[in-house]
Amino acid sequence: MLRVVVAHLLLFCVPFLAYAGWLFLRNRGLDKATWREAPNAWLALIGMALVIVSVIWFANIKKMPEGGEYHHSRMEDGVFIPGGYD
């Protein structure tokens, strides 16, 4: 669960990091006034959009195959039987 939270936090931070990189490439990164005038609301909206799109994307990728029932991994007579779909 922690891995998922960290991944989404990193996705949220991508627009802010890209903006900071752009400022440093334009040699404006050390000016405090530039940081105060940053479009934080727009960067936050873009970050939230990235997180929402990633949640929808991964929710659709990990769907169960059609017509199959999942059987969990188990041990039978000392033999490991991996889980899977029928």
MOZIDA-V926381 format. One record per residue. N is the residue number from 1. RES is the residue in one letter. PHI is phi in whole degrees, 0 to 359 (* if undefined). PSI is psi in radians with two decimals (none if undefined). D_FIRST is the distance of its C-alpha to the first C-alpha in whole Angstrom. Layout:
N,RES,PHI,PSI,D_FIRST + N,RES,PHI,PSI,D_FIRST
This chain:
1,M,*,-0.68,0 + 2,L,298,-0.65,4 + 3,R,298,-0.69,5 + 4,V,292,-0.75,5 + 5,V,296,-0.78,6 + 6,V,296,-0.70,9 + 7,A,297,-0.73,10 + 8,H,289,-0.61,11 + 9,L,296,-0.70,13 + 10,L,295,-0.69,14 + 11,L,297,-0.67,16 + 12,F,295,-0.59,17 + 13,C,279,-0.23,19 + 14,V,305,-0.84,20 + 15,P,298,-0.65,23 + 16,F,294,-0.73,24 + 17,L,292,-0.66,24 + 18,A,294,-0.70,26 + 19,Y,295,-0.75,29 + 20,A,297,-0.72,29 + 21,G,298,-0.72,30 + 22,W,297,-0.72,32 + 23,L,297,-0.74,34 + 24,F,291,-0.59,34 + 25,L,292,-0.53,36 + 26,R,269,0.16,38 + 27,N,59,0.58,39 + 28,R,245,0.07,38 + 29,G,291,-0.36,35 + 30,L,266,-0.08,37 + 31,D,275,2.09,38 + 32,K,294,-0.56,37 + 33,A,295,-0.60,38 + 34,T,296,-0.68,37 + 35,W,290,-0.58,33 + 36,R,290,-0.50,34 + 37,E,267,0.19,35 + 38,A,296,2.52,32 + 39,P,280,1.18,31 + 40,N,299,-0.65,28 + 41,A,296,-0.76,28 + 42,W,293,-0.70,28 + 43,L,295,-0.68,25 + 44,A,293,-0.71,23 + 45,L,296,-0.71,24 + 46,I,294,-0.72,23 + 47,G,298,-0.75,20 + 48,M,295,-0.66,19 + 49,A,297,-0.71,21 + 50,L,299,-0.74,19 + 51,V,294,-0.77,15 + 52,I,296,-0.77,17 + 53,V,297,-0.70,18 + 54,S,292,-0.65,15 + 55,V,296,-0.79,14 + 56,I,296,-0.75,17 + 57,W,300,-0.90,17 + 58,F,288,-0.47,14 + 59,A,292,-0.59,15 + 60,N,279,-0.50,18 + 61,I,289,-0.69,18 + 62,K,269,0.54,16 + 63,K,285,2.67,19 + 64,M,287,2.46,20 + 65,P,299,2.65,24 + 66,E,296,2.38,27 + 67,G,74,0.21,29 + 68,G,244,2.66,26 + 69,E,245,2.35,25 + 70,Y,278,2.34,22 + 71,H,243,2.20,23 + 72,H,287,2.86,20 + 73,S,294,2.59,21 + 74,R,203,2.87,23 + 75,M,251,2.22,26 + 76,E,231,2.07,30 + 77,D,54,0.70,33 + 78,G,79,0.13,31 + 79,V,248,2.27,30 + 80,F,280,2.20,26 + 81,I,246,2.00,26 + 82,P,291,2.67,23 + 83,G,285,2.90,21 + 84,G,172,-3.09,22 + 85,Y,259,2.57,24 + 86,D,277,none,28
